[in-house]
Amino acid sequence: MTFQPSRRAVLAGFGATLAAPAIAQAPWPARSVRLLVGYPAGGANDLVMRGIAAPLSDALGQAVVVENRAGAAGGIAADAAAKAAPDGYTLFSISSAHVLAPSIRRNLTWDPVRDFAPIALGARSPYFLMVHKDFPARTVAEFVAHVKSRPAGSISYASSGVGAGPHLTTSLFMSVAGITLDHITYRGDADALIDLTTGRVPCAFLSVAPALAHIAAGSLRALAVSGAERLSVAPNVPTVAESGYPGFAMDAWWGICGPTGLPPAIVNRVATAMRPILDAPAFAERYAAMGVVPGKLGTDGFTQLIREDRVRFEQIVRTAGIQPQD
């Protein structure tokens, strides 16, 4: 006996066949996209992401809404992003601090390599190596020579917290320069700058933006910038690499990613839309005074940066003997 399907079954199957391509080809985005930022409004991370979100909204045809979820050193937003559906409607501003987190914090609920799909680097911001105006050094070479002429640890440096970018940068610099400085921690750049400008602490690697006014006033002197290139806002300040330590490059960075499993088509679309935004002269000009430079890495380069920095940060933390915090 030959089986003959009913007319109803044939029509149902035909209808499902017609519907399948429509579902598979559903356009993205069909509604607004939220961009989670793990820090309060007004900070560099937030300002950079808002500078990207507005033109990205135009490029995608749907609003990209920055949502600040501050707390746990960026961990609350990271946790929410890692657990979000990989449908493109939740993106996340991952930062160098998130990549550092597993090396300095215990009991994380997310992993910067495992739980996110990198899209593109948004921006970088290096640090100034600064000294008080009365410190007897005007170059990195003179700085290192002076520190080596004194007992190890007798000269202190300020940082904006244990395990923060300036702490890590100074730790790396001490390692490559063969010097030892005494670490004095502060709650942030503003507090560190108070003691730095008065000379209570003679030196520090700190963020560019809050230091510029003090450098212009003459209370502080910038010896070098920690990034791979000079800054337009301080073109006469050489990089650490130019100052005798080739290959040295440390900075804060911020990029956009999605949860692991984000479809490649969405990754490519966002990355493609971000490129002209970051390449536009207006973007660079907008953030130059903050010491922020546009990102130059697409998806592949950004993925490599995250993976390499995860290993590099772990090595710096281990060498410096920085103990993980709860």
Secondary structure, 3 states (H helix, E strand, C coil): CCCCCCHHHHHHHHHHHHHHHHHHCCCCCCCCEEEEECCCCCCHHHHHHHHHHHHHHHHHCCCEEEEECCCHHHHHHHHHHHHCCCCCCEEEEEEHHHHHHHHHECCCCCCCCCCEEEEEEEEEEEEEEEEECCCCCCCHHHHHHHHHCCCCCCCEEEECCCCCHHHHHHHHHHHHHCCCCEEEECCCHHHHHHHHHHCCCCEEEEEHHHHHHHHHHCCEEEEEECCCCCECCECCCCECCCCCCCCCCCEEEEEEEEECCCCHHHHHHHHHHHHHHHHCHHHHHHHHHHCCEECCCCHHHHHHHHHHHHHHHHHHHHHHCCCCEC
